[in-house]
Amino acid sequence: MTDRPTITEAARETPVFKKTDVLVVGGGPAGTAASATAARMGADVTVIERYGHLGGMSTGGFVPYIEKMTDWRGRRVIAGFAEEILDRMPREHVLGPDPELWGSKDPKLNEYWRDRSNSHFGTITWSPTIDPEWLKIVSSDILRERGVKQLLHSWAVAPIMEGKTVKGAIFESKSGRQAILADVVIDASGDGDIFAMAGAPFEGDILGDDIHHKINVAFLLGGVDMQRFFDFRREHSDEFQAIMKAGHDTGLESDSVPHTMPRNDVALFMGPRLSGYSHIDVEDLTAVEIESRDRMQVVTEWYKDNMPGFEEAWIQTTAPQMGTRHSRRLMGVKKVLREDWTGGLVHDDEIGISTPPNPRNPNVSIPLGALMPREVEGIIAAGRDLSCDPATHSFLRLIPQCWLMGQAAAAAAVTSINQGVNVRDVNVTEVRNQLFSQGVVLHKQTGTEQGLTMEPGVDVPEGVARPGQEAAH
Ligand SMILES: Cc1cc2nc3c(=O)[nH]c(=O)nc-3n(C[C@H](O)[C@H](O)[C@H](O)COP(=O)(O)OP(=O)(O)OC[C@H]3O[C@@H](n4cnc5c(N)ncnc54)[C@H](O)[C@@H]3O)c2cc1C
C-alpha cells in the first residue's frame, strides 16, 4: 500500500447524525455486550455495525461454539451478560449440558458431550452450541428493549479527533458519510480499526504453531445425519480412521472436519483454513473468499462420496463474515502475559475471570488496563483486540471473554462519564462494583463494596463471589 500514489480529497462538510454518550463500533459479542451494558447503566448508546445483524463471528462468522464458561471444577466463572444473553435464547436453540453435569468426569457422559463440543480434557464444561440466527434475534431484542440506537449496514471509517482525544467517529452507509459525536467510543471492531486510526499503538505478532494466523470462510452442509456420523465414528473407529487417512492421502485437509450444530441435519465446516493472509488487507480477504469456495466444493464432494451420514449433503450456505481470529492487538496500559496467569496473578483492576485453556493452570484474571490505550483519550477497546501476548490471545479472544470485556468496557465508559473524568482515569473500584452488581464473577478484593478480601493467586472458589451466590456455578 505505502508505495502507491496518493490523491488529495477535497475537504467537505459532514453532517452530524447524532450526539451520543457512548458510541460502540462493531456489534460482535464485545460490541453487543458493551451496548447492552452501557444502556442498562442509563447511557444514550449508539452502535455501528457493518453487517446487517449483531453477533460478529458468533453469528455471521458461523462460530456457534460458546467456549467454556465454567472452570475445570465446573463452577461458572463467566456470567453477567454472558449468562443473561444465553438465558434469553430459546432452549431448543442451545445445545449444552444442564448445570448439574458441569464439572462431571463421568466417561460415558463425557463421550456424549465431547461430540457436542462441551467436554474438554475429560470434563464436562458449559460451552453450549447455539443457533446463530437466534443469537442475532436475541441480541437485537436486548438492544431494542434498552433503547440502543442500532445503525446496521454502517461502516465506521475514521475517528473524530480533537488533539489526542477521540470525540466520535465518521461512518459511511447507503445514506452517505455522516458523523457521530460521543463522550466515549468503545472500539469493538475486533480489529481495533478506530484506535489504530486514532494513533494508539498496536501489535500483531503471532505464535508460529498457533492457528491465530489462519482465516476461513465457514460453511454449512444441509441434509446430513450427524448422529449417524457420530455413531459410525465411535462404533467403527478403525474404519473411520482408514477413510480419513485415505482422504488425507489424496489431499483432504486435516481441518476439513464436520462440527456439530444444534440440529442433527446440519454440519458446520470451519475449514479449510488458509494461512499467509491478513484479515485487514482487502486483496487478501478477496482471495480467501474465492479460494475457500473452490475448496468447499472439494470437501463437500469427498464427504458425500465417503462418509456415512453425508450421502445427501448439500451446500446450504456460507458465512457472510470471514472467520478471523486475530489482526491488531492494542498495546494497552497493561498487557496480559502468559507468565502472569500461569503464575496465578490476580490484577488489582480485574474486570473478569476466564477459564484457563487447560486444567493445569489457575483461572485467569483479566485487567481493565488491557482495554485502555496508553496514550489516546476518549476511547477504550473491547473484545479480541485487547492488549495481551499471543499465547494469552489464543483464549481471551473467545466469545464469552469478549462478552465479558464488552460489559467491562461499557461499565468503565459510563462510570467515567458519570464521574466526569477520562475513561483511562476511571475509578476502578466503582467499575468493579458495577460489574459485581451486574452478576460478573470477580476475585475478592479489599475495598470493594462487598468488603471482601483479595487472595492473590488463589484459584476459585475461595476467591470468587457473586451477589447472592458465594461460589460460581
Ligand atoms: C474459525 C474460528 C473459530 C472460532 N472458534 C471459537 C470457539 O469455538 N469458541 C469461541 O468462543 N470462540 C471462537 N472463536 C473466536 C470468536 O469467534 C471471536 O474471537 C469473537 O467473536 C470476537 O468477538 P469480537 O466482538 O471481539 O469481534 P467480532 O466477533 O469480530 O465482531 C466485530 C464486529 O465488528 C464489526 N466491524 C468491524 N469493523 C467495523 C467497522 N469499521 N465499522 C463497523 N463495524 C465493524 C464486524 O462486522 C463484527 O460484527 C473462533 C473464531 C474463528 C474465526
PDBQT file of the ligand as one rigid body, heavy atoms in Angstrom, charges set to zero:
ROOT
HETATM    1  C1  LIG A 501     -12.775 -20.072  12.774  1.00  0.00    +0.000 C 
HETATM    2  C2  LIG A 501     -12.983 -19.551  14.156  1.00  0.00    +0.000 A 
HETATM    3  C3  LIG A 501     -13.294 -20.426  15.170  1.00  0.00    +0.000 A 
HETATM    4  C4  LIG A 501     -13.521 -19.958  16.452  1.00  0.00    +0.000 A 
HETATM    5  N1  LIG A 501     -13.905 -20.830  17.425  1.00  0.00    +0.000 NA
HETATM    6  C5  LIG A 501     -14.353 -20.354  18.596  1.00  0.00    +0.000 A 
HETATM    7  C6  LIG A 501     -14.986 -21.235  19.522  1.00  0.00    +0.000 A 
HETATM    8  O1  LIG A 501     -15.090 -22.437  19.294  1.00  0.00    +0.000 OA
HETATM    9  N2  LIG A 501     -15.497 -20.688  20.670  1.00  0.00    +0.000 N 
HETATM   10  C7  LIG A 501     -15.383 -19.355  20.944  1.00  0.00    +0.000 A 
HETATM   11  O2  LIG A 501     -15.890 -18.924  21.990  1.00  0.00    +0.000 OA
HETATM   12  N3  LIG A 501     -14.773 -18.501  20.092  1.00  0.00    +0.000 NA
HETATM   13  C8  LIG A 501     -14.269 -18.977  18.933  1.00  0.00    +0.000 A 
HETATM   14  N4  LIG A 501     -13.682 -18.126  18.030  1.00  0.00    +0.000 N 
HETATM   15  C9  LIG A 501     -13.342 -16.738  18.431  1.00  0.00    +0.000 C 
HETATM   16  C10 LIG A 501     -14.515 -15.767  18.455  1.00  0.00    +0.000 C 
HETATM   17  O3  LIG A 501     -15.486 -16.079  17.496  1.00  0.00    +0.000 OA
HETATM   18  C11 LIG A 501     -14.049 -14.332  18.223  1.00  0.00    +0.000 C 
HETATM   19  O4  LIG A 501     -12.791 -14.087  18.749  1.00  0.00    +0.000 OA
HETATM   20  C12 LIG A 501     -15.058 -13.369  18.851  1.00  0.00    +0.000 C 
HETATM   21  O5  LIG A 501     -16.274 -13.441  18.152  1.00  0.00    +0.000 OA
HETATM   22  C13 LIG A 501     -14.534 -11.950  18.835  1.00  0.00    +0.000 C 
HETATM   23  O6  LIG A 501     -15.567 -11.070  19.250  1.00  0.00    +0.000 OA
HETATM   24  P1  LIG A 501     -15.422  -9.504  18.988  1.00  0.00    +0.000 P 
HETATM   25  O7  LIG A 501     -16.704  -8.896  19.375  1.00  0.00    +0.000 OA
HETATM   26  O8  LIG A 501     -14.179  -9.023  19.628  1.00  0.00    +0.000 OA
HETATM   27  O9  LIG A 501     -15.161  -9.406  17.420  1.00  0.00    +0.000 OA
HETATM   28  P2  LIG A 501     -16.021  -9.912  16.176  1.00  0.00    +0.000 P 
HETATM   29  O10 LIG A 501     -16.785 -11.125  16.510  1.00  0.00    +0.000 OA
HETATM   30  O11 LIG A 501     -15.062  -9.987  15.056  1.00  0.00    +0.000 OA
HETATM   31  O12 LIG A 501     -17.040  -8.732  15.949  1.00  0.00    +0.000 OA
HETATM   32  C14 LIG A 501     -16.606  -7.481  15.472  1.00  0.00    +0.000 C 
HETATM   33  C15 LIG A 501     -17.778  -6.795  14.806  1.00  0.00    +0.000 C 
HETATM   34  O13 LIG A 501     -17.388  -5.509  14.401  1.00  0.00    +0.000 OA
HETATM   35  C16 LIG A 501     -17.842  -5.268  13.083  1.00  0.00    +0.000 C 
HETATM   36  N5  LIG A 501     -16.917  -4.306  12.491  1.00  0.00    +0.000 N 
HETATM   37  C17 LIG A 501     -15.601  -4.481  12.250  1.00  0.00    +0.000 A 
HETATM   38  N6  LIG A 501     -15.067  -3.374  11.764  1.00  0.00    +0.000 NA
HETATM   39  C18 LIG A 501     -16.068  -2.472  11.689  1.00  0.00    +0.000 A 
HETATM   40  C19 LIG A 501     -16.131  -1.117  11.266  1.00  0.00    +0.000 A 
HETATM   41  N7  LIG A 501     -15.035  -0.462  10.841  1.00  0.00    +0.000 N 
HETATM   42  N8  LIG A 501     -17.328  -0.488  11.308  1.00  0.00    +0.000 NA
HETATM   43  C20 LIG A 501     -18.445  -1.128  11.746  1.00  0.00    +0.000 A 
HETATM   44  N9  LIG A 501     -18.433  -2.410  12.158  1.00  0.00    +0.000 NA
HETATM   45  C21 LIG A 501     -17.247  -3.063  12.142  1.00  0.00    +0.000 A 
HETATM   46  C22 LIG A 501     -17.823  -6.614  12.426  1.00  0.00    +0.000 C 
HETATM   47  O14 LIG A 501     -18.696  -6.667  11.315  1.00  0.00    +0.000 OA
HETATM   48  C23 LIG A 501     -18.257  -7.524  13.563  1.00  0.00    +0.000 C 
HETATM   49  O15 LIG A 501     -19.645  -7.694  13.623  1.00  0.00    +0.000 OA
HETATM   50  C24 LIG A 501     -13.404 -18.573  16.729  1.00  0.00    +0.000 A 
HETATM   51  C25 LIG A 501     -13.086 -17.679  15.704  1.00  0.00    +0.000 A 
HETATM   52  C26 LIG A 501     -12.878 -18.163  14.430  1.00  0.00    +0.000 A 
HETATM   53  C27 LIG A 501     -12.571 -17.193  13.341  1.00  0.00    +0.000 C 
ENDROOT
TORSDOF 0
